[in-house]
Amino acid sequence: MPARSVSRVCGFPAAALVLLTLVGAAGLEAQASRLTGRITDAEGAAVAGAVVSLRGTVLRATTSSQGRYTLANVPPGQYTVLARAIGFAPGETEVTIAAGETVTLDLTLARAPIELAPINVVVGSRARHTAAEELAVPVDVFTADQIAQQGTTETSQILQSLA
């Protein structure tokens, strides 16, 4: 019995099978939808690092430094779009996306600073019998007089000027 031709698969010529695959893929690509937009705060400044997602799906995107995001290959349908960022109240809105459509959706998030528990007491001590040079980690020691001479109570400014 002669060998079967490799140009046939399941009774179809291989070229026809490739053509059907490409036509099917092109049809699916034409159906692919996108959701794109920008996340800003109330003053219009970009919110970088915000996470934008569609509720009930695994589709997620993180905003760029300009606050822009894109969700690709979104199936057609109605969705709740969620936007979350540290220091902002979450935002959500409804959107309907049709097959093959690119929808632009910009959202504004309201600032909602996270309140931390106050620090009541900070205690520090230095043993008089251990020299700073003998410690396992590098340590800078500043006296109260050195700190007072800086003319500010901002810790970050004091440390920058004394370092």
Beta strands, then each sheet from edge to edge (+ up, - down):
strand 1: 8-9
strand 2: 12-13
strand 3: 33-41
strand 4: 51-54
strand 5: 60-62
strand 6: 68-74
strand 7: 77-84
strand 8: 91-97
strand 9: 102-104
strand 10: 107-109
sheet 1: 1+ 2-
sheet 2: 6+ 3- 9-
sheet 3: 6+ 3- 10-
sheet 4: 5+ 4- 7+ 8-
end
